[in-house]
C-alpha cells in the first residue's frame, strides 16, 4: 500500500442462493422409485409422470416433495397438487399398468384425505380403507370397490341440512353393506 492511498475494499460476503428447485424429471424419478411396491417392477412411469408434471404445471413445492419422496410418501406429496392434477396423476399411475394393487393403494390414499363433516360418511371412508386392507376379500373385488367409493363421494363443502341428512342415511347404509361383505369374507375390524 502506498503512502496516502486508501485500502482496497473488503470483498462482500457471498450472496445467498435460493434452495435448488427440482425439475419435473427429478419428480418423475422420485415417483418411479417410491411407488415400486404398488406397480409392476417391469414398467416405468418416468415419462408419463414427467408429462403430467409439465402439462398440469405442478407447483415447486409438489415437485420438490415428489423429487425427495420415499416409499409411502405418495399421499403426502399428492396432497400438494390441486385436486384435478392429483386425479390425473393417480389415473396415469393406474394406466401405466399399475393393476389391482395400484388401484387399491390409490383408493386408500384418496379415502384418507376425504372428510365431509358428516360423521356417517367419514366413518364410511375409514371402513372402506380397512376393507381394502383385508386380504380375505379377493384383490379384484377390492380394486373395484375402493375406487368406486372414492369416486362417488365428491360433495360440495356446504350442504343444506336436508341433503346432509340424506347423505348420512346413504353413508350409513353403504357402510353397513360393506361391513356385512367384510364379515362374510372373514375380515375382522371394528364396526
N, C-alpha and C positions, 0 to 999 in steps of 0.2 A: 504494500500500500504506500503510495507516495504521500509526501507531506502535504496536508491541506486537502486531500481528496476524501470523498465520502465513502464509507464502507459499502460493499456490494450488498444489495438487499438479500435477506434470508429467503430461501426457497419457500414457497407457500406449501401448506400441507396438502396431501393428495385429496382430490375431490372424491367424496364418497360415491360409489357406484351402486345403482339400484340392484336389488337381488336379480339374479338371472331369471328371465322368464322362459319357461319351457315352450316347446313347439307342439303342434298337433302331431307330428311324427313321434315325439317322445311320449305324448299322452297315449297314442295308439299302441306303442310298445309296452307301456305300463299296463294297459288293459289286457293286451295279449298275455303278458307274463303272469298277471294276477287273476286270470279267470280260467286257468288251465284245469282246475278241479270241476268246473261246470261246463266244459266244452270238450269235444273230442280232441285228443292230442295232435292229430294229423292235420287239423285245419288251422288256418291263420285268420285273424281278424284285423291285422295291422292296417291293411289297405282300406278296408271298409270303415274302420274307426277314424283313420286319418281324414277320410272323405266326410264323415259325419261331423267331425270337429270343424273342418273348414266350412262346409255347407251351412251348418247350424250356428256358426260363429260363437263357439264356446268361449266363455269368459277366461281371463288369465287365471283366475282362482280355480276354476274347474280343470283347466289344462294342467296347472301345477299339481293339483290333487291326483289326477289320473297318472301323471308322469311319475309320481313318487309312491303310488299306492302299492299295497301288499295284498296278499290273499285275504279276502274278507272285507276289503275296503270299497268294493264296488258300490254298495248302497250309500255310503258316506259321500263318495265323490259324485255319484249320480245325483245326489241331493243338491249339488251346486249348479245343476243345469236347470233351465226353465222346463216346465212340465212337458211341453211338446218335444223339445230336444231329448229329454230323458226317455220318453216313449219311443222315439225314433232310434235312439242308441240301443235300447233293450230289444226292439224289433230286429235291428241289424245283427245283434249277437245271436238271436234265435235263427234268423235267416242264414247266418253263416254256418249253419249245420250244427247248432248247439243241441238240438234234440230235447228229450224229455227232462233231463237233469237241468239244462239251462232254463227251460220254461218254468220249472218248479222254483229254482233259485231266484229268478227274476220276479216271479209272482210273490215270493216271500219278502223280497226287498220292497216291492210296491206296497204290500199289505202292511209292512212295518211302518211305512210313512203315512198311512191313511188314518185320518181322525176326523170325524164329522161332528163330534159333540153330542151324538145320540148314543147313550150307553149301550143299548142293544146292538147297534151297528158296530160300535167299537169292539164289543165282545165277539161279534161275528168275525172281525178281522183276526183277532187273536186265535179263535178256534180254528179258522181256516189255516192259519200259519202252522198250528200244531198238527192239523190233519195232513198238511203237506209234508210234515216231517215223519209221519207214521209209515214205516216200511211195510206194514201189514196190508196197506192199500196198494194195489198194483200201480206201478210208476206211471203207466199210461193214463190211468184214471186221475191221479194227482196232477199230471201235466195238463189235463183238460180242465179240471175243476178250478185249479188255482188261478190261471189267467182269466177264466170266465168270471169268477167272483171279483177279482181285481179290476177287470174291465167294466163291469156293470154298475159300479158304485161311484161314478163321478157326480157328486152332488154339489149344488151351489153352497156357498158359505152360510147364507141366511135363508132358512126355510120357514114358511108360516107355521104356526102351531099345528094346524090340521095335517099338513104334509109331514111334519116331524112325527106325529102320532102314527100316521100310516107307515112311515119308514121304520119306526120302532117295531111295529107289528110284522112287517115283511122281514126285517132283520132277525127278529126273534124266531119266526117260523123257519127261515133259512138255516139259522144256527141249530135249531132242534133237528132238522132233517140231516144236516151234516154230522151232528153228534150221533144220531141213530146209525148212519152209514159207518161212522168210525167204530162204534161199538160192535156192529155186525162184522166188521173186518178184523176185529181183535185189537184195536187201538185202545189205549187207556191214557186219558188225560183228564184234567179237571173239567167237569161240565159247566 
